[in-house]
Amino acid sequence: MTSPPIFDGHNDLILRLLRGTATPEGVAAGLEGGHIDLPRAQAGGFGGGFFAIYVPSPVDKDAKAEEMSHPSYDLPLPAQIPQPEALRITLEGADALEALEAAGALTICRTVAELEAAIHAPKMAAIMHIEGAEAIDPEFEILHQMHARGLRSLGPVWSRPTIFGNGVPFRFPSTGDIGDGLSEHGKRLVAECNALKIMIDLSHLNEKGMDDVAAISDAPLVATHSNAYAVTPHSRNLTDRQLAQIAQSDGMVGINFASAFLRPDGQMDSDFSLDVMMSHLDHLVKILGEDRVGFGSDFDGALVPKDIGSVAGLPALRQAMIDHGIGDEMMEKLCYRNWLRVLRKTWGA
């Protein structure tokens, strides 16, 4: 099953290009390893998604995986990234996204009309997204420059502090009620993004920061790749109170495929049934309604369920939804129409 196309709230393919483990031409022609390339996207019915520009922190991946195999864990927050370093990498990320477009792998979309057409086209549809606003200066000159290049979505934080606010660590069990809310710069950033019609992404933001966004923003509240705390009590997941805030704003949540945020035991282990994902889906729909839930895989940035594996494995997700009793109309909403709806409300075009 490759239809309906799945549009996705988050992936980290650009990071692979920045690290030199993929090239634009390789993404267009087909890659060894990883989660996303054009041939596998076409095979799995992956219509595209939010392509994240992310500045990585130094991390020992083996040590992180080992820690997240324990019954409980609390990984320390990485240090703040200096703005000049973050800006250099962010500009390289924008260059990489544009190189993917030039190689014929995707189409960068700036309006809902462009996005709706591209989702059904042979190439992937792409929204330029920044995950963690370290590159943005307090005067917002860089924000305006990136908007002119196609930036349409921004997360104020990743799992480390910025001048705008605070993220949550990889902590289990834990709520996201960790640290202070948005700084004054952060509150101004939300208002400026509203003015530019740039979507604010709540994923990774701590609970007090989300409350601040909810109090300031005139746009729907959106978490591009987050799950239900009621199913998996992880700091990255959203409590029922937070989900109710999102529902009240007519916003949306994209279900994250990362194993540790899906499994009730919080383990970074991909060996589990997609019924677990359906449990998150049921809980999110219960609070948000079927018009406010989609997917936000974290492909190329996380260990995803073994039954999916990559974008080529998305037919297994569609089959799991069918087996779960989801009909054609709701399937289309979950796969892509809900993203079009919330972006139309956010962007206005």
GURO-859469 format. One record per residue: y, x negated, z negated of N, C-alpha, C in turn. Coordinates in steps of 0.02 Angstrom, whole numbers, plus 50000, padded with zeros to 5 digits. Layout:
residues N
    n_Y    n_X    n_Z   ca_Y   ca_X   ca_Z    c_Y    c_X    c_Z
      Y      X      Z      Y      X      Z      Y      X      Z
...
//
This chain:
residues 349
    n_Y    n_X    n_Z   ca_Y   ca_X   ca_Z    c_Y    c_X    c_Z
  49940  49958  50000  50000  50000  50000  50062  49956  50000
  50102  49959  50053  50164  49920  50057  50225  49965  50057
  50216  50029  50045  50271  50077  50046  50263  50123  49985
  50320  50143  49956  50389  50126  49973  50405  50054  49956
  50457  50025  49988  50476  49956  49971  50498  49951  49899
  50484  49894  49868  50506  49883  49799  50566  49837  49801
  50622  49862  49774  50682  49822  49764  50684  49802  49691
  50700  49740  49679  50685  49708  49615  50749  49685  49580
  50752  49695  49513  50812  49679  49476  50824  49606  49462
  50774  49563  49471  50785  49492  49453  50731  49447  49481
  50752  49391  49513  50705  49337  49527  50742  49270  49523
  50702  49217  49517  50729  49149  49509  50710  49103  49567
  50703  49132  49627  50686  49091  49685  50737  49035  49697
  50801  49049  49687  50853  48999  49699  50841  48936  49657
  50816  48945  49596  50802  48887  49554  50750  48841  49585
  50701  48870  49620  50652  48828  49655  50685  48786  49708
  50733  48815  49744  50769  48776  49795  50809  48720  49763
  50842  48735  49707  50883  48684  49674  50840  48628  49646
  50779  48644  49626  50734  48592  49600  50696  48556  49654
  50703  48578  49716  50670  48544  49772  50598  48562  49781
  50573  48615  49749  50504  48636  49758  50496  48688  49813
  50551  48706  49846  50550  48752  49903  50611  48736  49946
  50606  48753  50010  50662  48746  50056  50677  48814  50088
  50738  48824  50113  50752  48888  50147  50704  48901  50205
  50689  48849  50243  50643  48857  50300  50573  48874  50276
  50553  48844  50219  50488  48860  50191  50483  48931  50167
  50537  48956  50136  50537  49026  50113  50530  49073  50173
  50564  49057  50228  50560  49099  50288  50491  49097  50320
  50459  49038  50319  50396  49030  50355  50335  49040  50311
  50342  49030  50245  50286  49035  50199  50280  48973  50156
  50267  48984  50090  50264  48929  50042  50195  48924  50010
  50181  48864  49984  50124  48856  49940  50149  48866  49868
  50116  48909  49831  50134  48920  49762  50196  48963  49755
  50217  48972  49693  50274  49015  49678  50257  49088  49690
  50309  49129  49688  50299  49201  49692  50329  49233  49755
  50380  49202  49785  50417  49237  49838  50423  49193  49900
  50405  49221  49957  50425  49197  50023  50424  49257  50070
  50451  49250  50129  50457  49307  50174  50390  49335  50197
  50341  49294  50217  50277  49323  50238  50243  49363  50182
  50244  49337  50121  50213  49374  50066  50254  49436  50048
  50321  49432  50055  50362  49491  50043  50345  49547  50091
  50335  49529  50154  50317  49579  50204  50247  49606  50190
  50201  49563  50168  50132  49585  50154  50129  49631  50094
  50174  49621  50045  50172  49661  49984  50221  49718  49982
  50265  49724  50033  50316  49776  50032  50371  49762  49983
  50391  49698  49978  50446  49678  49934  50511  49682  49975
  50552  49732  49958  50613  49744  49998  50670  49696  49982
  50665  49660  49926  50718  49613  49906  50737  49624  49834
  50795  49598  49815  50816  49606  49746  50878  49567  49729
  50891  49561  49664  50945  49521  49637  50920  49449  49635
  50952  49404  49673  50932  49334  49675  50979  49296  49627
  50949  49272  49572  50989  49244  49517  51008  49171  49530
  51072  49156  49517  51095  49087  49513  51098  49070  49439
  51058  49021  49420  51046  49007  49349  51051  48931  49338
  51085  48912  49285  51091  48842  49266  51039  48828  49212
  50987  48788  49228  50933  48779  49179  50953  48732  49122
  50923  48745  49065  50927  48699  49008  50866  48654  49008
  50872  48592  48983  50812  48550  48976  50761  48584  48930
  50699  48589  48952  50648  48622  48912  50580  48591  48927
  50539  48585  48875  50471  48562  48882  50428  48624  48894
  50409  48636  48956  50374  48698  48973  50307  48703  48938
  50271  48647  48931  50206  48649  48898  50214  48667  48825
  50265  48637  48793  50276  48652  48722  50297  48725  48713
  50338  48751  48759  50360  48820  48756  50300  48867  48763
  50256  48853  48811  50197  48895  48822  50152  48893  48761
  50145  48833  48731  50103  48827  48671  50131  48868  48613
  50197  48863  48604  50229  48900  48549  50221  48975  48559
  50226  48998  48622  50223  49070  48635  50151  49096  48639
  50103  49054  48622  50034  49076  48615  50016  49091  48543
  50064  49079  48497  50052  49093  48426  50065  49167  48411
  50038  49193  48355  50050  49263  48338  50124  49280  48327
  50164  49231  48306  50236  49239  48302  50268  49173  48322
  50330  49176  48346  50364  49115  48367  50439  49127  48367
  50476  49072  48365  50549  49075  48366  50574  49010  48397
  50583  49011  48462  50607  48952  48498  50682  48944  48487
  50705  48884  48471  50777  48875  48458  50818  48887  48521
  50880  48911  48510  50925  48922  48566  50945  48855  48597
  50944  48849  48663  50969  48788  48694  51044  48779  48683
  51068  48718  48691  51139  48704  48683  51180  48733  48739
  51244  48746  48724  51290  48771  48775  51299  48720  48831
  51305  48744  48893  51313  48702  48952  51388  48692  48966
  51412  48631  48975  51483  48620  48991  51502  48654  49057
  51562  48683  49060  51583  48721  49119  51582  48680  49184
  51605  48617  49185  51603  48580  49249  51532  48571  49276
  51484  48556  49231  51414  48549  49253  51387  48616  49278
  51401  48669  49241  51378  48735  49262  51408  48755  49329
  51471  48741  49339  51504  48759  49402  51471  48722  49461
  51457  48658  49452  51426  48620  49506  51359  48652  49526
  51318  48668  49477  51252  48696  49492  51258  48766  49521
  51305  48805  49495  51315  48874  49519  51337  48873  49593
  51382  48828  49611  51403  48823  49681  51344  48802  49725
  51303  48756  49699  51243  48737  49737  51196  48796  49745
  51192  48839  49694  51150  48898  49699  51175  48947  49751
  51242  48956  49754  51270  49000  49806  51257  48971  49875
  51263  48905  49881  51247  48873  49945  51175  48885  49964
  51130  48881  49915  51058  48891  49929  51044  48963  49952
  51077  49012  49921  51068  49081  49942  51092  49090  50014
  51149  49061  50030  51175  49066  50098  51131  49029  50148
  51099  48975  50125  51052  48939  50169  50990  48981  50182
  50968  49020  50132  50912  49066  50143  50929  49118  50196
  50991  49142  50194  51012  49190  50245  51014  49158  50313
  51040  49097  50317  51044  49061  50381  50975  49046  50409
  50925  49037  50366  50857  49023  50388  50820  49086  50409
  50850  49144  50399  50819  49206  50420  50773  49237  50369
  50777  49214  50305  50732  49241  50254  50758  49305  50222
  50825  49313  50221  50854  49370  50186  50923  49387  50215
  50948  49444  50192  51016  49466  50209  51055  49477  50144
  51111  49443  50136  51152  49452  50076  51191  49517  50084
  51186  49561  50034  51216  49628  50038  51274  49633  49988
  51328  49663  50011  51388  49671  49969  51405  49744  49957
  51373  49790  49992  51384  49861  49984  51317  49897  49981
  51317  49958  49956  51255  49997  49953  51230  50013  50024
  51275  50026  50070  51254  50040  50139  51218  49980  50169
  51244  49920  50158  51210  49860  50182  51142  49852  50148
  51140  49866  50083  51079  49858  50045  51025  49907  50069
  51044  49969  50078  50995  50020  50098  50965  50004  50166
  51006  49978  50212  50980  49959  50278  50934  49899  50272
  50953  49850  50231  50914  49788  50226  50848  49797  50191
  50845  49842  50143  50782  49854  50107  50726  49874  50154
  50743  49909  50207  50693  49932  50255  50685  49887  50315
  50721  49831  50316  50719  49784  50372  50665  49730  50360
  50647  49692  50412  50596  49640  50403  50615  49586  50353
  50680  49568  50351  50702  49516  50303  50715  49547  50235
  50713  49506  50183  50727  49530  50115  50801  49546  50107
  50816  49597  50068  50884  49613  50048  50901  49573  49985
  50962  49546  49982  50979  49504  49925  51048  49522  49897
  51052  49527  49831  51115  49532  49795  51127  49466  49760
  51186  49437  49768  51203  49376  49733  51218  49392  49659
  51180  49361  49615  51186  49373  49543  51193  49307  49507
  51235  49304  49456  51239  49246  49412  51209  49264  49345
  51160  49224  49322  51128  49235  49258  51155  49184  49208
  51202  49205  49166  51235  49159  49120  51300  49135  49150
  51356  49153  49120  51422  49143  49152  51456  49077  49133
  51416  49026  49119  51444  48961  49100  51493  48933  49152
  51482  48949  49215  51525  48921  49268  51593  48955  49272
  51600  49013  49240  51661  49052  49246  51714  49026  49197
  51774  49014  49222  51829  48990  49180  51864  49048  49146
  51901  49035  49091  51934  49090  49055  51989  49125  49096
  52013  49091  49148  52065  49122  49191  52034  49164  49247
  51968  49159  49256  51928  49198  49304  51942  49179  49377
  51970  49120  49389  51979  49098  49458  51911  49091  49493
  51862  49063  49459  51795  49054  49488  51762  49122  49499
  51773  49169  49454  51745  49236  49463  51770  49266  49528
  51834  49261  49541  51863  49289  49602  51837  49252  49664
  51830  49185  49659  51804  49147  49715  51732  49166  49730
  51691  49174  49678  51622  49193  49689  51616  49265  49715
  51659  49309  49691  51660  49377  49718  51674  49377  49792
  51720  49335  49814  51735  49330  49886  51675  49305  49925
  51632  49266  49893  51571  49241  49926  51514  49292  49924
  51522  49346  49887  51470  49397  49885  51442  49413  49817
  51468  49383  49764  51444  49398  49697  51455  49471  49680
  51401  49506  49661  51407  49577  49644  51373  49595  49578
  51346  49545  49543  51312  49557  49480  51316  49494  49437
  51328  49503  49371  51336  49445  49328  51311  49461  49258
  51272  49415  49229  51253  49420  49159  51296  49372  49119
  51332  49396  49068  51376  49351  49030  51340  49293  48997
  51275  49303  48979  51238  49251  48945  51166  49249  48971
  51136  49190  48963  51064  49181  48963  51047  49169  48889
  50989  49141  48873  50970  49132  48803  51003  49070  48772
  51068  49068  48774  51108  49015  48742  51180  49039  48740
  51221  49012  48695  51291  49036  48690  51333  49015  48750
  51383  49056  48765  51435  49039  48814  51502  49054  48780
  51557  49039  48815  51622  49056  48787  51632  49132  48786
  51586  49169  48816  51593  49242  48822  51552  49280  48770
  51498  49251  48746  51455  49287  48699  51392  49248  48683
  51343  49284  48656  51282  49253  48631  51220  49288  48659
  51171  49247  48677  51107  49273  48699  51057  49275  48643
  50997  49300  48658  50944  49302  48609  50893  49247  48623
  50862  49219  48572  50810  49169  48582  50744  49203  48601
  50695  49163  48619  50628  49189  48629  50596  49193  48560
  50601  49252  48529  50579  49262  48460  50536  49324  48457
  50477  49317  48425  50430  49373  48417  50397  49368  48349
  50395  49423  48311  50429  49486  48324  50502  49481  48302
  50545  49518  48336  50616  49518  48320  50652  49569  48363
  50704  49599  48336  50750  49638  48377  50800  49590  48408
  50845  49615  48448  50899  49576  48477  50961  49574  48433
  50956  49597  48371  51013  49597  48325  51021  49528  48295
  51045  49482  48337  51048  49411  48321  51117  49385  48340
  51158  49365  48293  51221  49334  48308  51278  49383  48321
  51337  49354  48333  51397  49392  48344  51399  49424  48413
  51448  49470  48422  51457  49503  48487  51498  49462  48535
  51529  49495  48583  51569  49461  48633  51631  49429  48601
  51650  49371  48628  51713  49341  48610  51770  49378  48644
  51831  49360  48629  51888  49390  48664  51884  49374  48738
  51862  49313  48756  51852  49297  48827  51799  49344  48857
  51747  49358  48819  51694  49401  48843  51717  49472  48856
  51758  49497  48811  51785  49565  48821  51830  49568  48883
  51869  49515  48893  51911  49512  48953  51868  49506  49016
  51811  49470  49011  51766  49463  49068  51738  49531  49089
  51718  49571  49041  51692  49638  49057  51744  49679  49094
  51806  49678  49070  51859  49716  49103  51873  49690  49173
  51871  49624  49182  51884  49596  49248  51827  49612  49296
  51765  49611  49272  51709  49630  49315  51714  49704  49334
  51734  49746  49288  51746  49817  49304  51797  49823  49360
  51851  49785  49356  51905  49788  49406  51879  49766  49475
  51835  49715  49476  51809  49689  49539  51747  49726  49562
  51723  49773  49523  51661  49811  49537  51600  49764  49539
  51600  49715  49494  51542  49672  49483  51500  49702  49427
  51436  49714  49440  51392  49743  49389  51382  49694  49332
  51385  49718  49270  51371  49679  49211  51297  49688  49192
  51260  49632  49187  51190  49634  49170  51181  49620  49095
  51148  49666  49060  51139  49660  48988  51078  49621  48967
  51033  49606  49013  50973  49568  48995  50992  49500  48967
  50961  49480  48912  50974  49418  48875  51031  49425  48825
  51075  49474  48833  51131  49482  48787  51106  49508  48719
  51136  49484  48665  51114  49509  48599  51140  49580  48586
  51116  49609  48531  51129  49680  48519  51204  49695  48508
  51237  49652  48469  51309  49663  48457  51349  49655  48522
  51328  49608  48564  51361  49600  48629  51353  49660  48673
  51294  49690  48673  51284  49751  48712  51327  49807  48685
  51333  49813  48620  51377  49864  48592  51449  49855  48616
  51471  49792  48620  51539  49777  48643  51547  49797  48716
  51498  49781  48758  51501  49801  48829  51505  49877  48834
  51464  49912  48795  51463  49985  48797  51531  50014  48778
  51566  49981  48731  51631  50007  48708  51686  49994  48758
  51678  49943  48800  51732  49921  48846  51722  49946  48917
  51660  49942  48941  51648  49950  49013  51656  50023  49035
  51682  50031  49096  51686  50097  49127  51630  50107  49179
  51582  50061  49181  51527  50065  49228  51462  50082  49192
  51410  50104  49228  51346  50115  49196  51319  50051  49164
  51286  50058  49107  51254  50000  49074  51188  49986  49108
  51177  49923  49126  51117  49904  49163  51086  49841  49132
  51021  49844  49120  50981  49786  49101  50932  49774  49158
  50943  49720  49196  50905  49711  49258  50832  49694  49247
  50817  49660  49191  50747  49640  49179  50733  49638  49104
  50721  49697  49077  50708  49706  49005  50655  49760  48996
  50622  49759  48937  50569  49806  48923  50581  49844  48858
  50532  49883  48837  50540  49927  48779  50517  49892  48715
  50562  49886  48668  50546  49857  48603  50493  49898  48566
  50493  49963  48576  50444  50007  48543  50372  49990  48563
  50363  49961  48622  50297  49941  48645  50283  49868  48627
  50332  49825  48637  50326  49754  48623  50387  49731  48583
  50380  49718  48518  50437  49703  48476  50463  49631  48484
  50489  49618  48543  50516  49552  48560  50592  49556  48561
  50624  49501  48543  50698  49499  48542  50728  49514  48610
  50693  49500  48664  50718  49512  48731  50715  49586  48751
  50677  49626  48714  50667  49696  48733  50717  49741  48698
  50724  49802  48724  50777  49848  48704  50751  49902  48657
  50786  49912  48602  50768  49964  48554  50784  50033  48582
  50758  50084  48550  50772  50152  48571  50846  50168  48567
  50880  50140  48517  50952  50151  48512  50989  50122  48573
  50969  50062  48594  51000  50031  48653  50983  50070  48716
  50921  50093  48721  50902  50133  48780  50942  50198  48782
  50955  50227  48725  50995  50289  48723  51066  50275  48746
  51094  50217  48728  51160  50198  48753  51160  50194  48829
  51109  50163  48856  51104  50155  48929  51098  50224  48962
  51057  50267  48934  51049  50335  48961  51115  50372  48960
  51152  50367  48905  51215  50402  48899  51266  50380  48951
  51262  50316  48971  51308  50290  49022  51285  50304  49093
  51226  50334  49100  51194  50346  49166  51176  50280  49199
  51153  50232  49158  51136  50166  49183  51063  50159  49202
  51033  50100  49189  50966  50087  49215  50936  50025  49182
  50869  50024  49179  50831  49966  49156  50778  49949  49208
  50772  49884  49225  50719  49859  49268  50664  49828  49226
  50603  49851  49234  50546  49826  49194  50531  49754  49213
  50531  49710  49162  50518  49639  49171  50442  49628  49173
  50419  49587  49222  50347  49574  49229  50323  49517  49184
  50368  49481  49149  50348  49424  49108  50297  49446  49055
  50241  49411  49052  50185  49433  49011  50204  49441  48938
  50244  49395  48910  50260  49398  48839  50304  49458  48821
  50340  49484  48870  50384  49542  48857  50349  49608  48871
  50289  49604  48901  50248  49663  48914  50194  49673  48862
  50159  49620  48845  50102  49625  48800  50124  49645  48729
  50093  49693  48698  50112  49712  48630  50106  49654  48580
  50063  49605  48595  50056  49548  48549  50106  49492  48564
  50149  49501  48615  50201  49452  48630  50176  49386  48658
  50114  49383  48681  50086  49319  48704  50103  49306  48777
  50115  49243  48793  50127  49223  48863  50059  49209  48895
  50024  49263  48911  49956  49261  48938  49952  49317  48990
  49934  49299  49052  49937  49347  49107  49875  49391  49113
  49825  49381  49071  49761  49416  49077  49764  49482  49039
  49792  49534  49072  49794  49600  49041  49801  49652  49096
  49785  49713  49079  49786  49768  49128  49857  49792  49141
  49869  49817  49201  49934  49846  49218  49947  49911  49179
  49896  49936  49144  49908  49993  49099  49961  49976  49047
  49966  49912  49029  50017  49891  48981  50087  49902  49010
  50095  49886  49074  50159  49899  49107  50174  49973  49110
  50122  50014  49121  50131  50086  49123  50153  50113  49054
  50132  50080  49000  50155  50101  48933  50230  50090  48926
  50255  50034  48950  50328  50023  48950  50363  50074  48995
  50334  50086  49053  50363  50134  49099  50368  50203  49067
  50315  50225  49034  50315  50290  49001  50370  50294  48948
  50376  50242  48908  50425  50244  48854  50496  50243  48882
  50508  50203  48933  50575  50200  48962  50593  50267  48994
  50546  50297  49031  50559  50362  49062  50571  50416  49010
  50535  50412  48954  50543  50461  48901  50616  50462  48876
  50647  50404  48870  50715  50401  48842  50768  50402  48897
  50756  50367  48952  50806  50360  49005  50801  50414  49058
  50742  50443  49067  50731  50489  49123  50709  50451  49184
  50679  50486  49231  50649  50452  49289  50700  50427  49339
  50764  50443  49330  50816  50419  49376  50847  50353  49353
  50824  50326  49297  50859  50268  49268  50811  50210  49252
  50754  50209  49287  50705  50155  49276  50685  50126  49343
  50677  50060  49345  50653  50026  49405  50614  49964  49384
  50616  49913  49426  50580  49852  49411  50627  49793  49415
  50615  49742  49373  50653  49680  49371  50606  49623  49355
  50569  49600  49405  50507  49562  49395  50515  49496  49358
  50569  49459  49371  50574  49389  49348  50526  49344  49388
  50510  49364  49450  50469  49322  49494  50501  49252  49499
  50459  49202  49502  50478  49131  49505  50514  49108  49443
  50512  49148  49390  50542  49128  49327  50499  49145  49267
  50439  49172  49279  50398  49195  49223  50324  49197  49244
  50281  49200  49194  50210  49211  49205  50198  49286  49210
  50179  49309  49270  50173  49381  49282  50100  49402  49277
  50086  49468  49271  50016  49491  49264  49971  49465  49320
  49911  49447  49302  49864  49418  49351  49850  49466  49408
  49852  49531  49396  49836  49579  49448  49892  49586  49499
  49951  49558  49485  50006  49557  49533  50011  49487  49563
  50024  49437  49522  50021  49368  49545  50081  49343  49584
  50104  49382  49633  50162  49364  49674  50185  49428  49709
  50236  49422  49752  50259  49482  49788  50204  49511  49832
  50156  49469  49853  50101  49495  49894  50057  49542  49854
  50060  49539  49787  50018  49581  49746  50049  49647  49725
  50108  49663  49752  50142  49725  49732  50103  49789  49750
  50059  49788  49801  50018  49848  49811  49978  49868  49749
  49959  49819  49708  49922  49835  49646  49966  49875  49598
  50031  49860  49597  50077  49897  49554  50084  49969  49579
  50090  49978  49644  50094  50046  49671  50031  50085  49655
  49973  50052  49662  49910  50086  49648  49905  50105  49574
  49929  50061  49531  49929  50076  49459  49972  50136  49444
  50029  50144  49479  50072  50202  49469  50038  50266  49494
  50005  50261  49551  49968  50319  49577  49913  50340  49528
  49876  50290  49504  49822  50304  49456  49850  50334  49391
  49913  50319  49377  49945  50344  49316  49974  50414  49326
  49968  50440  49387  49991  50508  49400  50061  50514  49427
  50090  50459  49450  50158  50461  49476  50157  50483  49549
  50196  50535  49564  50197  50563  49631  50245  50527  49678
  50246  50550  49740  50284  50515  49792  50359  50511  49777
  50388  50567  49755  50461  50567  49743  50480  50519  49687
  50444  50522  49632  50459  50477  49576  50444  50405  49595
  50393  50393  49635  50377  50326  49658  50435  50296  49696
  50465  50334  49741  50523  50308  49778  50581  50292  49732
  50592  50334  49682  50646  50321  49635  50634  50255  49599
  50574  50247  49572  50558  50187  49534  50560  50124  49577
  50537  50130  49639  50531  50071  49681  50599  50047  49707
  50645  50093  49725  50709  50069  49750  50767  50118  49744
  50754  50183  49746  50810  50230  49749  50853  50229  49686
  50823  50217  49629  50863  50214  49567  50911  50155  49568
  50891  50099  49597  50937  50043  49604  50996  50062  49649
  50982  50096  49704  51036  50117  49749  51084  50164  49713
  51056  50209  49673  51098  50257  49636  51145  50223  49589
  51119  50177  49547  51162  50146  49496  51212  50098  49527
  51192  50065  49581  51240  50021  49615  51294  50060  49650
  51277  50118  49676  51329  50160  49707  51381  50181  49655
  51358  50198  49595  51404  50216  49541  51445  50156  49517
  51415  50096  49520  51448  50036  49495  51496  50007  49546
  51472  50000  49607  51513  49968  49660  51561  50018  49694
  51541  50081  49696  51583  50130  49729  51576  50130  49805
  51530  50090  49831  51520  50086  49904  51452  50057  49919
//
